[in-house]
Each structure stands twice: as structure tokens, then as C-alpha cells.
Amino acid sequence: MKTSEQMIQVDEKGFYGKFGGAYIPEMLYPNVEELRENWEAIVASPTYQEEFQSLLKDFVGRPTPLYFAERLSASFGAKIYLKREDLCHTGAHKVNNTVGQIILAKKLGKKRIIAETGAGQHGVATATVCALMGMDCTIYMGELDIKRQRPNVERMRILGAKVVPAVSGSKTLKDATNEAMRAWIADPVGTHYIIGSVVGPHPYPEMVARFQSVISEEIKWQLLAKEGRENPDLVIACVGGGSNAAGAFYHYYNEAAVRLIAVEAAGHGIHSGKSAATSVLGTPGILHGSKTLVMQTEDGQVIEPHSISAGLDYPGIGPVHAHLHAVGRAEFVGVEDEDAMKAGILLSRTEGIIPAIETAHAIHALNQISFNPNDLIVINLSGRGDKDLETYIQWGNY
């Protein structure tokens, strides 16, 4: 088996092993190349870091707590900590990335921001930072997701963003991303596309992972303070595109003793035809500008995914996760809709925290993996359940 350092090393063309790269229309090449050539130097500059760190602290509300879930721990026979990304401003981890990218866009001289969103949390986080910086903002969102994530749609509009429905295909995240890509092609010079996950053409997967790596950076020093050790035995996170998982895993990629558990949406069952378990159902292909694992037919047509959670309803995973799966560094688990909903109620009633349904998938994974008594487990609580109240109500089994 390769070393974990080799596993996650991104090369100059944006590949993690055989996954990644930049497969883009010619019209987008100058814009993507501009990002590739400049982002690392800009982000490393003292003026950028001063602004970024200040906003993470005073606007986002970092560091987020690492909370010992005492009653949940007792029920599973392990020591379980929750990394409380749900307490970030806007209600999820997404704002870590949008703050990073809006400062970058400003320094690149961009005047307009576009983004895609599924569950709406990335859309809200993008609309929020655009309002903060006084920049024009357009959010593309699947028509189905607009209906099932109405509170987030209205939040975006209140913040001044224009919300454009994607009415093709499954009318969910994949289709919203397609529309955002088309809009970027129409104005590649003046527009910056804030991609919300570790997907898309290089340098986006690595760039977004880097912005989200603040999660695992904090976990390390918080665990050291609470437990006298930086490394847990397991880190668990849900994966759609995979930005919250990339952030939670980032500083543990090279720690072979730390098990990384990536939790996908199995929908009605992995092989039911209504699933988003890409690690099982996917094959190598090109999706939204990078080579990764994609749910697709033999002739390369994307298979529509399904999940009760809008944020996991995606037919691919980020190339870094595809690579971690291929080399066996991360363990992938599929959780079905019904089990995720039950896990959301469990966390609500044991810890007084109503989680996003995406996060609830990660909670239920505790029932599907093996671990030793008193293992130290960190679950990335990626978002809060306010946005999902209507789904909880319609499910009704509480």
C-alpha cells in the first residue's frame, strides 16, 4: 500500500493519482488558468491571511466547538466528539470556503459571483459573503431543491442574491452545476464561480479542501487540549461532493492510524436505482470539469442520483475522495434515507441538536462500522437542521 502522503499529493495538473485534472471548454481556459497560476500566492500573502483569519474569527465565529456528546457516547460505547460546524454563521461549514474565495475573487478584480447549490447552504454562504463585500450574486439551484429547501431560497433572496432555477434533468444539484458552468462560459472574464465542494476543474478541488482544512486543524489542537492527543481513532463525515469530509480529513491524511469514514447517501438502497452511493455505483468518468467516479451508463450518460438530503444528491464525488477510495485510505459507507432520518431524531433527542439530514447520515454510520469500546471518534457535524424541518415534518416518524 502506498504511503498516505503519496495518496493525497496533488500534482501540477491537478491529479490525485488518476483522478482530477481540468476538462473544460476552451472559453473557460483563461479563467481557470488565471486561478491556477495565482491562487496559492495570493492566499499565502500576509494581507490575504490577515483578512481571511479576521473574518473566520469575527464573522464566521471560528473556532467552532469540539463537543463531547456524552449521551450519544454512552449509547454506542465509544467516546464521541462532534465538531460543531453547524454553529458557523449561516449554519454550515460552507462559509469557510466562501469567505476564502470571495477575498480571492476581489483580489483578482472580479465583479460578479455565481455559484451552484443543492441543499442551499452553499448558496446562502455565497449570498452572505457577496452581501458582505457588495458584489453581484447569482445562485443556480435545481427546481426540485428550491421546493424542498424553501427557507434557504428565501434567505438567499433576502441577502440580495438572484436565485435561478435549473429545470433540466433531475432538477437537483447536478443540473444546477451545469447551469452555473454555462453562465461562467457566457462571462468568463468578469465572473468568479465559487464552487461549493471539492469538485470541478483544477485548482478548485484542492483550493476548496485547503479552505475547509481549518476544520481538521482545529480538531487537532482541540483534542490535544481535551484528551491529551491530537489524533482520534476515527473521523466520520458525510460525502456528496465532499467538502466537509475533505476539511475534516485533511490533517489526518498522513496519519495511517486514524480511520477515515466517508458516508454516502444510499437512498432507497444502494442497488435500488434510487441512490447516490458513487463509490459503489460509479466508474471513472468526467463530471463538471474533472475526472472522478461518476454514476453513469456504459455510454457515459449520467445516471440520476437520489437522496432525501439535497446536499448528497450528486452523481459523483470529488477526485480526492475517488483517490482515497481507490487506494483504500478511506472507508466508504452507504446510509439509506430512512436510517438517516432516524439518526437525525436520535441526535436531536440524545444531545439536543437537530442536525442537517446530510450530517444525520454520518451519525447513522456508527451502526454500520466496527470500532472498539472507548475508541475516540470525531464526527463532523457539517450543518444544522433548520433547513430540513419540512423534510422532517413530511417524514413524520417522530
Residue pairs with C-beta under 8 A, 6 or more apart in sequence:
1 327
1 328
2 327
3 254
4 253
4 254
4 255
4 256
4 329
5 253
5 254
7 16
7 17
7 253
7 323
7 324
7 327
7 329
8 16
8 253
8 254
8 320
8 323
8 324
8 329
9 16
10 16
10 20
10 202
10 205
10 206
10 320
13 20
13 21
13 22
13 202
14 20
14 21
14 22
14 36
14 201
14 202
14 203
14 205
14 206
14 290
14 319
15 21
15 202
15 291
15 319
16 205
16 319
16 320
16 322
16 323
17 323
17 326
17 327
18 284
18 291
18 323
18 326
19 284
19 290
19 291
19 292
19 293
19 319
19 320
19 322
19 323
19 326
20 202
20 205
20 290
20 291
20 292
20 319
20 320
20 323
21 201
21 202
21 290
21 291
21 319
22 32
22 36
22 201
22 202
22 289
22 290
23 201
23 286
23 289
23 290
23 291
24 32
24 201
24 289
25 185
27 185
27 188
28 181
28 184
28 185
28 188
28 201
30 188
30 189
31 184
31 188
31 189
31 191
32 201
32 202
32 203
32 289
34 108
35 108
35 203
35 204
35 207
36 202
36 203
38 108
39 104
39 203
39 207
40 203
42 48
42 104
42 107
42 108
43 49
43 52
43 100
43 104
43 210
48 103
48 104
48 107
51 103
52 99
52 100
52 103
55 99
55 103
56 62
56 96
56 99
56 214
59 89
59 99
59 132
60 88
60 89
60 95
60 96
60 99
61 87
61 88
61 89
62 88
62 96
62 214
62 218
63 218
63 222
64 83
64 84
64 85
64 87
64 88
64 215
64 218
65 84
65 87
65 222
66 81
66 82
66 83
66 84
66 218
66 219
66 222
66 223
66 226
66 378
67 81
67 82
67 83
67 84
68 79
68 80
68 81
68 226
69 80
69 81
69 82
69 350
69 351
71 350
71 351
72 80
72 346
72 347
72 350
72 351
72 363
73 79
73 80
75 350
76 366
77 373
77 374
78 366
78 371
78 372
78 373
78 374
78 375
78 376
78 377
79 227
79 374
79 375
79 376
79 377
80 366
80 377
80 378
80 379
81 223
81 226
81 232
81 376
81 377
81 378
81 379
82 351
82 353
82 378
82 379
82 381
83 215
83 218
83 219
83 248
83 378
83 379
83 380
83 381
84 381
85 92
85 93
85 215
85 244
85 380
85 381
85 382
85 383
86 92
86 353
86 355
86 356
86 359
86 381
86 382
86 383
86 384
87 384
88 95
88 96
89 95
89 128
90 121
90 124
90 125
90 128
91 121
91 124
91 356
91 383
91 384
91 386
91 387
92 121
92 125
92 244
92 356
92 382
92 383
92 384
93 212
93 215
93 243
93 244
93 247
93 380
93 382
93 383
94 121
94 122
94 124
94 125
94 126
94 196
94 243
94 383
95 125
95 128
95 129
96 211
96 212
96 214
96 215
96 247
97 122
97 125
97 194
97 196
97 208
97 211
97 212
97 243
98 115
98 122
98 125
98 126
98 128
98 129
98 194
98 196
99 129
99 211
100 207
100 210
100 211
101 129
101 192
101 194
101 207
101 211
102 113
102 126
102 129
102 130
102 132
102 133
102 135
102 194
104 192
105 113
105 135
105 192
105 194
106 133
106 135
108 192
110 135
110 190
110 191
110 192
111 135
111 136
111 190
111 191
112 135
112 136
112 137
112 138
112 187
112 190
112 191
112 192
113 126
113 130
113 135
113 136
113 137
113 138
113 191
113 192
113 193
113 194
114 137
114 138
114 139
114 140
114 180
114 183
114 184
114 191
114 192
114 193
114 194
115 122
115 123
115 126
115 137
115 138
115 139
115 140
115 180
115 193
115 194
115 195
115 196
116 122
116 123
116 139
116 140
116 141
116 173
116 176
116 177
116 179
116 180
116 195
116 196
117 123
117 124
117 126
117 139
117 140
117 141
117 145
117 152
117 173
117 176
117 196
118 141
118 142
118 145
118 172
118 173
118 176
118 240
118 310
118 311
118 312
118 313
118 314
119 145
119 149
119 152
119 309
119 310
119 311
119 356
119 358
119 383
119 387
120 141
120 145
120 149
120 151
120 152
120 153
120 155
120 156
120 310
120 387
121 152
121 311
121 356
121 383
121 387
122 194
122 196
122 197
123 139
123 141
123 152
123 153
123 156
123 161
123 163
124 152
124 155
124 156
124 159
125 196
126 137
126 139
126 161
126 194
126 196
127 137
127 139
127 155
127 156
127 159
127 160
127 161
128 159
130 136
130 137
130 159
130 160
130 161
131 137
131 159
131 160
137 159
137 160
137 161
137 162
138 161
138 162
138 164
138 183
139 156
139 161
139 162
139 163
139 164
140 164
140 166
140 176
140 177
140 179
140 180
140 183
141 149
141 153
141 163
141 164
141 165
141 166
141 176
142 165
142 166
142 170
142 171
142 172
142 173
142 174
142 175
142 176
142 310
143 165
143 166
143 167
143 171
144 170
144 171
144 172
145 171
145 172
145 173
145 176
145 310
145 313
146 153
146 163
146 165
148 310
148 390
148 391
149 310
149 387
150 390
151 386
151 387
151 389
151 390
152 387
153 163
156 163
157 163
164 179
165 171
166 172
166 175
166 176
166 178
166 179
167 175
168 175
168 178
168 179
169 175
169 178
169 302
169 304
170 304
170 305
170 313
172 305
172 310
172 313
172 314
173 240
173 310
173 311
173 313
173 314
174 302
174 304
174 305
174 314
174 315
177 199
177 288
178 288
180 193
181 193
181 288
181 289
183 191
184 191
184 193
195 204
195 208
196 208
196 241
196 243
197 208
197 240
197 241
197 242
197 243
197 318
198 204
198 205
198 206
198 208
198 209
198 212
198 241
198 242
198 243
198 246
198 318
198 319
198 320
198 321
199 205
199 241
199 242
199 287
199 288
199 289
199 290
199 292
199 316
199 317
199 318
199 319
200 288
200 289
200 290
201 288
201 289
201 290
202 290
204 289
205 290
205 318
205 319
205 320
206 320
208 243
208 246
209 243
209 246
209 247
209 250
209 318
209 320
210 250
211 247
212 243
212 244
212 246
212 247
212 250
213 246
213 247
213 250
213 251
214 247
215 244
215 247
215 248
215 250
215 380
216 235
216 247
216 248
216 249
216 250
216 251
216 252
217 250
217 251
219 232
219 235
219 248
219 251
219 378
220 230
220 231
220 251
221 230
223 229
223 230
223 231
223 232
223 376
223 378
224 230
227 376
229 376
231 252
231 255
231 257
231 258
232 258
232 376
232 377
232 378
233 257
233 258
233 259
233 371
233 372
233 375
233 376
233 377
234 258
234 259
234 260
234 261
234 369
234 371
234 375
234 376
234 377
234 378
235 248
235 249
235 252
235 258
235 259
235 260
235 261
235 377
235 378
235 379
235 380
236 261
236 263
236 362
236 365
236 366
236 377
236 378
236 379
236 380
237 244
237 245
237 248
237 249
237 261
237 262
237 263
237 362
237 379
237 380
237 382
238 244
238 245
238 262
238 263
238 264
238 265
238 312
238 358
238 359
238 361
238 362
238 380
238 382
239 245
239 262
239 263
239 264
239 312
239 317
239 321
239 332
240 264
240 265
240 276
240 307
240 309
240 311
240 312
240 313
240 314
240 317
240 358
241 314
241 316
241 317
241 318
242 262
242 317
242 318
242 320
242 321
243 318
244 380
244 382
244 383
245 262
245 321
245 380
246 318
246 320
246 321
247 380
248 378
248 380
249 260
249 324
249 330
252 258
252 260
253 260
253 324
253 329
259 331
260 324
260 329
260 330
260 331
261 330
261 331
261 333
261 362
261 365
261 369
262 279
262 321
262 324
262 325
262 330
262 331
262 332
262 333
263 332
263 333
263 334
263 335
263 361
263 362
263 364
263 365
264 276
264 277
264 278
264 279
264 280
264 312
264 317
264 332
264 333
264 334
264 335
264 361
265 275
265 276
265 277
265 305
265 306
265 307
265 308
265 309
265 312
265 313
265 334
265 335
265 337
265 340
265 361
266 275
266 276
266 277
266 334
266 335
266 336
266 337
267 274
267 275
267 276
267 277
267 305
267 306
267 307
267 308
267 336
267 337
268 274
268 275
268 306
268 336
268 337
269 275
269 336
270 277
270 280
270 281
270 334
271 281
274 306
275 281
275 305
275 306
275 307
275 334
276 295
276 305
276 306
276 307
276 312
276 313
276 314
276 315
277 332
277 334
278 293
278 294
278 295
278 305
278 314
278 315
278 316
278 317
279 293
279 317
279 321
279 325
279 332
279 334
280 332
280 334
281 295
281 303
282 292
282 293
282 294
282 295
282 296
282 315
282 316
282 317
282 322
283 293
283 294
283 296
284 291
284 292
284 293
284 294
284 322
285 291
285 292
285 293
285 294
285 296
285 300
286 294
287 294
287 302
287 315
287 316
288 316
290 318
290 319
291 319
292 316
292 317
292 318
292 319
292 321
292 322
293 316
293 317
293 322
293 325
294 302
294 315
294 316
295 302
295 303
295 305
295 315
295 316
296 302
296 303
296 315
297 303
302 315
303 315
304 315
305 313
305 314
305 315
306 313
307 313
307 337
308 337
308 340
308 341
308 357
308 391
308 395
309 340
309 356
309 357
309 358
309 360
309 361
309 388
309 391
311 356
311 357
311 358
311 383
312 358
312 361
317 325
321 330
324 330
325 332
331 369
333 365
333 368
333 369
335 343
335 361
335 364
335 365
335 368
339 364
339 367
340 357
340 360
340 361
340 364
341 357
341 360
341 392
341 395
341 397
342 364
342 397
343 360
343 361
343 363
343 364
343 367
344 354
344 355
344 357
344 359
344 360
344 363
344 385
344 388
344 392
345 392
345 397
345 398
346 363
347 353
347 354
347 355
347 360
347 363
348 354
348 355
348 385
353 381
353 384
354 384
354 385
354 386
354 392
355 363
355 381
355 383
355 384
355 385
356 382
356 383
356 384
356 385
356 387
356 388
357 385
357 388
357 391
357 392
358 382
358 383
359 379
359 380
359 381
359 382
359 383
360 385
362 379
362 380
362 381
362 382
363 379
366 377
366 379
371 377
385 392
392 398
